[in-house]
Amino acid sequence: MIHADAIPFTPVKESRLSQVDMQHLEFGKYISDHMYYAHYDHGKWSDIAIRPFADLSLSPSILGLHYGQTVFEGMKAFRRPDGQITIFRMDKHYQRFLASLDRMCMPPVPEDLFYDGMSRLISIDAAWVPEADGSSLYIRPFMFASEARFGVKVAEEYLFIIFTGPVGPYYAKPLRVKVELDYVRAAKGGTGYAKCGGNYGGSYYPTQKAKEEGFDQVIWTDGRAHEFIEESGTMNLMFVIDGKVVTPPTSDSILDGVTRDSILTIAADLGYDAEVRPLSIEELENALKAGRLQEAFGAGTAAVVAPIAVINVHGHDYELPAWDDNAFMMKAKQKLTRMRMGFEPDVHDWNTIISPM
Ligand SMILES: Cc1ncc(COP(=O)(O)O)c(C=O)c1O
Protein backbone atom coordinates (compact mmCIF):
# COMPACT_ATOMS: atom_id res chain seq x y z
CA MET A 1 0.00 0.00 0.00
CA ILE A 2 1.47 3.36 -1.02
CA HIS A 3 0.23 6.61 0.48
CA ALA A 4 0.66 9.74 -1.57
CA ASP A 5 2.44 11.57 1.28
CA ALA A 6 4.87 8.69 1.73
CA ILE A 7 6.17 8.71 -1.86
CA PRO A 8 9.85 9.80 -1.74
CA PHE A 9 10.25 13.14 -3.50
CA THR A 10 13.40 14.75 -4.87
CA PRO A 11 12.66 18.28 -6.08
CA VAL A 12 14.34 19.86 -9.11
CA LYS A 13 17.24 22.19 -8.30
CA GLU A 14 15.74 24.87 -10.50
CA SER A 15 12.26 24.88 -12.01
CA ARG A 16 11.97 25.25 -15.81
CA LEU A 17 8.56 26.89 -15.48
CA SER A 18 9.85 30.43 -16.11
CA GLN A 19 11.00 29.30 -19.60
CA VAL A 20 7.42 28.46 -20.63
CA ASP A 21 5.13 30.97 -22.30
CA MET A 22 1.85 29.82 -20.76
CA GLN A 23 -0.14 32.00 -23.16
CA HIS A 24 1.25 30.24 -26.25
CA LEU A 25 1.38 26.54 -25.51
CA GLU A 26 2.04 24.13 -28.31
CA PHE A 27 0.70 20.59 -27.86
CA GLY A 28 3.48 18.23 -26.76
CA LYS A 29 6.27 20.82 -26.49
CA TYR A 30 6.65 21.44 -22.74
CA ILE A 31 7.21 18.90 -19.98
CA SER A 32 6.72 19.75 -16.29
CA ASP A 33 9.49 19.63 -13.72
CA HIS A 34 8.91 16.18 -12.17
CA MET A 35 8.02 12.62 -13.09
CA TYR A 36 6.65 9.70 -11.15
CA TYR A 37 8.70 6.54 -11.49
CA ALA A 38 8.17 2.91 -10.42
CA HIS A 39 10.13 -0.22 -11.28
CA TYR A 40 8.54 -3.69 -11.55
CA ASP A 41 10.65 -6.83 -11.34
CA HIS A 42 9.27 -10.39 -11.11
CA GLY A 43 6.07 -9.37 -9.30
CA LYS A 44 7.57 -6.68 -7.02
CA TRP A 45 7.36 -2.89 -7.28
CA SER A 46 10.34 -0.85 -6.08
CA ASP A 47 12.15 2.50 -6.51
CA ILE A 48 8.79 4.30 -6.32
CA ALA A 49 9.57 8.00 -6.29
CA ILE A 50 8.83 11.44 -7.68
CA ARG A 51 11.97 12.94 -9.07
CA PRO A 52 13.13 15.56 -11.58
CA PHE A 53 12.07 14.81 -15.15
CA ALA A 54 15.27 13.56 -16.82
CA ASP A 55 16.65 11.14 -19.38
CA LEU A 56 16.68 7.45 -18.45
CA SER A 57 19.68 5.20 -18.71
CA LEU A 58 18.60 2.00 -20.47
CA SER A 59 20.26 -0.86 -22.26
CA PRO A 60 19.74 -0.86 -26.05
CA SER A 61 18.53 -4.44 -25.61
CA ILE A 62 15.43 -3.70 -23.51
CA LEU A 63 12.58 -5.88 -24.74
CA GLY A 64 10.07 -3.02 -25.03
CA LEU A 65 12.13 -1.37 -27.77
CA HIS A 66 12.26 -4.52 -29.87
CA TYR A 67 9.00 -6.38 -29.37
CA GLY A 68 6.59 -3.61 -28.56
CA GLN A 69 5.43 -4.20 -24.99
CA THR A 70 4.57 -0.53 -24.49
CA VAL A 71 1.27 0.89 -23.28
CA PHE A 72 0.22 4.48 -22.52
CA GLU A 73 -2.65 6.71 -21.49
CA GLY A 74 -3.51 10.32 -22.29
CA MET A 75 -5.54 12.32 -19.80
CA LYS A 76 -5.95 15.90 -18.60
CA ALA A 77 -6.00 18.05 -15.46
CA PHE A 78 -7.66 21.48 -15.40
CA ARG A 79 -7.30 24.64 -13.34
CA ARG A 80 -10.64 26.11 -12.35
CA PRO A 81 -11.21 29.84 -12.01
CA ASP A 82 -11.19 29.43 -8.19
CA GLY A 83 -7.68 27.89 -8.43
CA GLN A 84 -8.77 24.29 -7.75
CA ILE A 85 -7.13 21.58 -9.89
CA THR A 86 -9.15 18.62 -11.13
CA ILE A 87 -8.24 15.44 -13.02
CA PHE A 88 -10.84 14.25 -15.51
CA ARG A 89 -12.19 10.67 -15.31
CA MET A 90 -9.24 9.02 -13.57
CA ASP A 91 -11.20 5.78 -13.08
CA LYS A 92 -12.06 5.27 -16.71
CA HIS A 93 -8.50 5.98 -17.83
CA TYR A 94 -7.15 3.63 -15.17
CA GLN A 95 -9.51 0.82 -16.24
CA ARG A 96 -8.48 1.28 -19.88
CA PHE A 97 -4.81 1.26 -18.89
CA LEU A 98 -5.36 -2.07 -17.12
CA ALA A 99 -7.16 -3.49 -20.17
CA SER A 100 -4.28 -2.41 -22.43
CA LEU A 101 -1.66 -3.90 -20.08
CA ASP A 102 -3.59 -7.17 -19.91
CA ARG A 103 -3.74 -7.43 -23.72
CA MET A 104 0.02 -6.90 -23.93
CA CYS A 105 0.82 -9.51 -21.24
CA MET A 106 2.07 -6.76 -18.93
CA PRO A 107 1.43 -6.79 -15.16
CA PRO A 108 -1.33 -4.57 -13.76
CA VAL A 109 -0.30 -1.33 -12.09
CA PRO A 110 -1.91 -1.39 -8.62
CA GLU A 111 -4.67 1.16 -8.08
CA ASP A 112 -2.88 3.05 -5.29
CA LEU A 113 0.32 3.23 -7.29
CA PHE A 114 -1.58 4.83 -10.19
CA TYR A 115 -3.91 7.14 -8.25
CA ASP A 116 -1.60 8.25 -5.45
CA GLY A 117 1.37 8.73 -7.75
CA MET A 118 -0.60 10.81 -10.22
CA SER A 119 -2.34 12.91 -7.55
CA ARG A 120 0.92 13.65 -5.74
CA LEU A 121 2.80 14.43 -8.97
CA ILE A 122 0.16 16.93 -9.99
CA SER A 123 -0.02 18.52 -6.58
CA ILE A 124 3.78 18.95 -6.68
CA ASP A 125 3.73 20.43 -10.20
CA ALA A 126 0.49 22.37 -9.57
CA ALA A 127 2.10 25.58 -10.88
CA TRP A 128 2.37 23.90 -14.31
CA VAL A 129 -1.41 23.57 -14.70
CA PRO A 130 -2.22 26.49 -17.01
CA GLU A 131 -4.98 29.00 -16.33
CA ALA A 132 -5.71 30.30 -19.83
CA ASP A 133 -9.10 29.47 -21.27
CA GLY A 134 -9.12 26.09 -23.00
CA SER A 135 -5.67 25.07 -21.80
CA SER A 136 -4.90 22.13 -19.50
CA LEU A 137 -2.18 19.88 -18.15
CA TYR A 138 -1.80 16.78 -20.32
CA ILE A 139 -0.95 13.68 -18.27
CA ARG A 140 0.99 10.82 -19.83
CA PRO A 141 1.13 7.60 -17.77
CA PHE A 142 2.99 4.81 -19.61
CA MET A 143 4.69 1.51 -19.07
CA PHE A 144 7.20 -0.49 -21.07
CA ALA A 145 9.27 -3.66 -20.86
CA SER A 146 12.67 -2.62 -19.46
CA GLU A 147 14.20 -6.08 -19.17
CA ALA A 148 17.56 -6.12 -20.93
CA ARG A 149 18.04 -9.26 -23.01
CA PHE A 150 17.25 -10.42 -26.51
CA GLY A 151 14.94 -13.16 -27.67
CA VAL A 152 11.20 -12.81 -28.08
CA LYS A 153 9.54 -13.30 -24.71
CA VAL A 154 7.19 -11.68 -22.23
CA ALA A 155 9.35 -9.41 -20.07
CA GLU A 156 9.74 -9.78 -16.31
CA GLU A 157 10.80 -6.16 -15.74
CA TYR A 158 8.94 -2.94 -16.52
CA LEU A 159 9.05 0.77 -15.82
CA PHE A 160 5.86 2.68 -15.06
CA ILE A 161 6.29 6.44 -15.44
CA ILE A 162 3.98 9.44 -15.40
CA PHE A 163 5.00 12.83 -16.75
CA THR A 164 2.87 15.84 -17.58
CA GLY A 165 3.01 18.98 -19.70
CA PRO A 166 0.91 22.11 -20.16
CA VAL A 167 -1.06 22.26 -23.43
CA GLY A 168 -2.99 25.07 -25.03
CA PRO A 169 -6.45 25.09 -26.56
CA TYR A 170 -6.64 22.92 -29.62
CA TYR A 171 -7.81 25.13 -32.50
CA ALA A 172 -7.94 22.36 -35.05
CA LYS A 173 -9.11 23.57 -38.40
CA PRO A 174 -12.07 21.56 -39.68
CA LEU A 175 -10.80 18.22 -40.91
CA ARG A 176 -10.74 16.69 -44.38
CA VAL A 177 -10.91 12.93 -43.91
CA LYS A 178 -10.84 9.95 -46.23
CA VAL A 179 -12.65 6.65 -45.71
CA GLU A 180 -9.78 4.12 -45.89
CA LEU A 181 -10.62 1.16 -48.09
CA ASP A 182 -7.21 -0.50 -48.55
CA TYR A 183 -5.27 -0.41 -45.29
CA VAL A 184 -6.38 -1.67 -41.89
CA ARG A 185 -5.62 -0.27 -38.43
CA ALA A 186 -6.95 -3.17 -36.36
CA ALA A 187 -8.48 -6.56 -36.98
CA LYS A 188 -11.01 -8.57 -35.02
CA GLY A 189 -9.08 -10.40 -32.33
CA GLY A 190 -6.16 -7.94 -32.58
CA THR A 191 -4.92 -5.15 -30.31
CA GLY A 192 -7.09 -2.26 -31.60
CA TYR A 193 -8.79 -1.68 -28.25
CA ALA A 194 -5.46 -1.43 -26.41
CA LYS A 195 -3.54 1.84 -26.20
CA CYS A 196 -0.29 0.16 -27.18
CA GLY A 197 2.48 1.78 -29.20
CA GLY A 198 2.28 -0.60 -32.16
CA ASN A 199 -1.24 0.51 -33.06
CA TYR A 200 0.08 4.01 -33.70
CA GLY A 201 3.27 3.03 -35.52
CA GLY A 202 1.25 0.78 -37.81
CA SER A 203 -1.19 3.53 -38.71
CA TYR A 204 1.42 6.07 -39.84
CA TYR A 205 1.97 4.70 -43.35
CA PRO A 206 -1.66 4.85 -44.57
CA THR A 207 -2.14 8.18 -42.77
CA GLN A 208 0.96 9.63 -44.49
CA LYS A 209 -0.40 8.48 -47.87
CA ALA A 210 -3.73 10.15 -47.12
CA LYS A 211 -1.87 13.35 -46.13
CA GLU A 212 -0.05 13.33 -49.46
CA GLU A 213 -3.49 13.24 -51.09
CA GLY A 214 -4.52 16.34 -49.13
CA PHE A 215 -6.40 14.76 -46.20
CA ASP A 216 -5.78 15.33 -42.50
CA GLN A 217 -6.75 11.87 -41.31
CA VAL A 218 -8.25 8.59 -42.42
CA ILE A 219 -11.49 7.03 -41.25
CA TRP A 220 -10.61 3.44 -40.44
CA THR A 221 -13.02 0.76 -41.56
CA ASP A 222 -13.37 -2.83 -40.37
CA GLY A 223 -10.51 -5.15 -41.23
CA ARG A 224 -12.69 -7.89 -42.66
CA ALA A 225 -14.57 -6.26 -45.55
CA HIS A 226 -14.06 -2.47 -45.23
CA GLU A 227 -17.81 -2.24 -44.78
CA PHE A 228 -18.26 -0.44 -41.45
CA ILE A 229 -16.87 2.78 -39.97
CA GLU A 230 -14.51 2.31 -37.00
CA GLU A 231 -12.52 5.34 -35.75
CA SER A 232 -9.95 7.92 -36.84
CA GLY A 233 -6.33 8.65 -35.89
CA THR A 234 -6.47 9.47 -32.20
CA MET A 235 -10.21 10.06 -32.05
CA ASN A 236 -13.47 8.17 -32.01
CA LEU A 237 -16.00 9.22 -34.62
CA MET A 238 -19.46 10.59 -33.99
CA PHE A 239 -22.10 11.72 -36.46
CA VAL A 240 -25.45 13.50 -36.37
CA ILE A 241 -27.82 11.90 -38.87
CA ASP A 242 -31.44 13.09 -39.06
CA GLY A 243 -30.93 14.86 -35.71
CA LYS A 244 -29.71 11.69 -33.93
CA VAL A 245 -26.22 11.19 -32.57
CA VAL A 246 -24.73 8.02 -34.11
CA THR A 247 -21.44 6.35 -33.20
CA PRO A 248 -20.11 2.82 -33.80
CA PRO A 249 -20.05 0.48 -30.79
CA THR A 250 -16.62 -0.10 -29.25
CA SER A 251 -15.15 -3.51 -30.01
CA ASP A 252 -11.80 -5.26 -29.96
CA SER A 253 -10.74 -3.12 -32.92
CA ILE A 254 -11.82 0.30 -31.57
CA LEU A 255 -10.38 2.22 -28.62
CA ASP A 256 -12.98 2.78 -25.90
CA GLY A 257 -12.55 6.56 -25.87
CA VAL A 258 -13.21 8.47 -22.66
CA THR A 259 -14.35 11.54 -24.62
CA ARG A 260 -16.74 9.45 -26.73
CA ASP A 261 -18.25 7.97 -23.57
CA SER A 262 -18.54 11.43 -21.96
CA ILE A 263 -20.20 12.91 -25.06
CA LEU A 264 -22.71 10.04 -25.21
CA THR A 265 -23.62 10.76 -21.58
CA ILE A 266 -23.89 14.48 -22.34
CA ALA A 267 -26.10 13.73 -25.39
CA ALA A 268 -28.60 12.11 -23.01
CA ASP A 269 -28.26 15.07 -20.58
CA LEU A 270 -29.02 17.46 -23.45
CA GLY A 271 -32.04 15.39 -24.54
CA TYR A 272 -30.56 14.07 -27.80
CA ASP A 273 -31.32 10.58 -29.07
CA ALA A 274 -28.05 8.65 -29.34
CA GLU A 275 -27.63 5.44 -31.28
CA VAL A 276 -24.60 3.25 -30.61
CA ARG A 277 -24.71 0.94 -33.60
CA PRO A 278 -22.68 -0.20 -36.60
CA LEU A 279 -22.60 2.46 -39.31
CA SER A 280 -21.85 1.16 -42.78
CA ILE A 281 -20.01 3.13 -45.44
CA GLU A 282 -23.07 2.67 -47.65
CA GLU A 283 -25.34 4.28 -45.05
CA LEU A 284 -22.82 7.09 -44.53
CA GLU A 285 -22.55 7.77 -48.25
CA ASN A 286 -26.33 7.69 -48.74
CA ALA A 287 -26.82 10.11 -45.82
CA LEU A 288 -24.15 12.44 -47.30
CA LYS A 289 -25.78 12.33 -50.74
CA ALA A 290 -29.26 12.98 -49.34
CA GLY A 291 -28.04 15.84 -47.10
CA ARG A 292 -29.20 13.89 -44.02
CA LEU A 293 -25.78 13.92 -42.37
CA GLN A 294 -25.73 17.16 -40.40
CA GLU A 295 -22.51 16.78 -38.39
CA ALA A 296 -19.44 14.59 -38.23
CA PHE A 297 -16.67 15.00 -35.66
CA GLY A 298 -13.80 13.29 -33.93
CA ALA A 299 -13.89 12.94 -30.13
CA GLY A 300 -10.66 12.60 -28.15
CA THR A 301 -8.75 13.94 -25.15
CA ALA A 302 -6.47 16.25 -27.16
CA ALA A 303 -9.02 18.13 -29.28
CA VAL A 304 -12.16 17.20 -27.29
CA VAL A 305 -14.26 17.79 -30.44
CA ALA A 306 -12.71 18.09 -33.93
CA PRO A 307 -15.32 19.05 -36.54
CA ILE A 308 -15.11 17.34 -39.94
CA ALA A 309 -15.71 19.50 -43.02
CA VAL A 310 -15.11 17.00 -45.84
CA ILE A 311 -15.47 13.21 -46.04
CA ASN A 312 -14.05 11.39 -49.05
CA VAL A 313 -15.87 8.15 -49.85
CA HIS A 314 -14.88 6.03 -52.85
CA GLY A 315 -12.83 8.92 -54.24
CA HIS A 316 -15.62 11.52 -53.98
CA ASP A 317 -15.34 14.55 -51.63
CA TYR A 318 -18.59 15.23 -49.76
CA GLU A 319 -18.78 18.65 -48.08
CA LEU A 320 -20.63 18.79 -44.79
CA PRO A 321 -23.01 21.63 -43.97
CA ALA A 322 -21.62 24.65 -42.11
CA TRP A 323 -22.24 24.62 -38.34
CA ASP A 324 -22.57 27.16 -35.56
CA ASP A 325 -22.68 27.13 -31.75
CA ASN A 326 -26.09 25.41 -31.85
CA ALA A 327 -24.61 22.29 -33.46
CA PHE A 328 -24.70 19.25 -31.16
CA MET A 329 -20.88 18.92 -31.19
CA MET A 330 -20.44 22.54 -30.04
CA LYS A 331 -23.08 22.26 -27.32
CA ALA A 332 -21.57 18.98 -26.12
CA LYS A 333 -18.07 20.46 -26.04
CA GLN A 334 -19.28 23.50 -24.13
CA LYS A 335 -21.15 21.42 -21.57
CA LEU A 336 -18.16 19.13 -21.07
CA THR A 337 -15.90 22.16 -20.53
CA ARG A 338 -18.34 23.70 -18.06
CA MET A 339 -18.59 20.45 -16.09
CA ARG A 340 -14.81 20.13 -15.89
CA MET A 341 -14.32 23.75 -14.90
CA GLY A 342 -16.90 23.60 -12.12
CA PHE A 343 -19.49 25.88 -13.79
CA GLU A 344 -21.96 22.98 -13.68
CA PRO A 345 -22.40 20.33 -10.99
CA ASP A 346 -20.31 17.19 -11.42
CA VAL A 347 -23.42 14.98 -11.64
CA HIS A 348 -21.53 12.05 -13.16
CA ASP A 349 -18.68 12.17 -10.64
CA TRP A 350 -16.04 12.73 -13.32
CA ASN A 351 -13.67 15.14 -11.56
CA THR A 352 -11.03 14.34 -8.93
CA ILE A 353 -9.98 17.45 -7.02
CA ILE A 354 -6.27 17.66 -6.19
CA SER A 355 -4.98 19.62 -3.23
CA PRO A 356 -1.81 21.56 -4.10
CA MET A 357 1.25 20.80 -1.93
C1 LIG B 1 -6.89 5.36 -31.44
C2 LIG B 1 -7.61 6.31 -30.58
N1 LIG B 1 -8.96 6.34 -30.65
C3 LIG B 1 -9.68 7.17 -29.86
C4 LIG B 1 -9.07 8.03 -28.96
C5 LIG B 1 -9.88 8.91 -28.08
O1 LIG B 1 -9.86 8.45 -26.76
P1 LIG B 1 -9.95 9.44 -25.53
O2 LIG B 1 -11.23 10.18 -25.69
O3 LIG B 1 -9.96 8.55 -24.34
O4 LIG B 1 -8.78 10.35 -25.59
C6 LIG B 1 -7.67 8.04 -28.88
C7 LIG B 1 -6.97 8.94 -27.93
O5 LIG B 1 -6.67 8.53 -26.84
C8 LIG B 1 -6.93 7.15 -29.68
O6 LIG B 1 -5.59 7.13 -29.61
The ligand as an SDF file (V2000), in Angstrom:
LIG
                    3D

 16 16  0  0  0  0  0  0  0  0999 V2000
   -6.8870    5.3570  -31.4440 C   0  0  0  0  0  0  0  0  0  0  0  0
   -7.6120    6.3080  -30.5770 C   0  0  0  0  0  0  0  0  0  0  0  0
   -8.9650    6.3430  -30.6520 N   0  0  0  0  0  0  0  0  0  0  0  0
   -9.6830    7.1750  -29.8640 C   0  0  0  0  0  0  0  0  0  0  0  0
   -9.0700    8.0320  -28.9640 C   0  0  0  0  0  0  0  0  0  0  0  0
   -9.8830    8.9150  -28.0840 C   0  0  0  0  0  0  0  0  0  0  0  0
   -9.8590    8.4460  -26.7550 O   0  0  0  0  0  0  0  0  0  0  0  0
   -9.9470    9.4390  -25.5300 P   0  0  0  0  0  0  0  0  0  0  0  0
  -11.2320   10.1830  -25.6860 O   0  0  0  0  0  0  0  0  0  0  0  0
   -9.9590    8.5530  -24.3400 O   0  0  0  0  0  0  0  0  0  0  0  0
   -8.7800   10.3480  -25.5900 O   0  0  0  0  0  0  0  0  0  0  0  0
   -7.6680    8.0400  -28.8780 C   0  0  0  0  0  0  0  0  0  0  0  0
   -6.9720    8.9370  -27.9290 C   0  0  0  0  0  0  0  0  0  0  0  0
   -6.6670    8.5330  -26.8400 O   0  0  0  0  0  0  0  0  0  0  0  0
   -6.9250    7.1530  -29.6790 C   0  0  0  0  0  0  0  0  0  0  0  0
   -5.5870    7.1350  -29.6130 O   0  0  0  0  0  0  0  0  0  0  0  0
  1  2  1  0
  2  3  1  0
  2 15  2  0
  3  4  2  0
  4  5  1  0
  5  6  1  0
  5 12  2  0
  6  7  1  0
  7  8  1  0
  8  9  2  0
  8 10  1  0
  8 11  1  0
 12 13  1  0
 12 15  1  0
 13 14  2  0
 15 16  1  0
M  END
$$$$
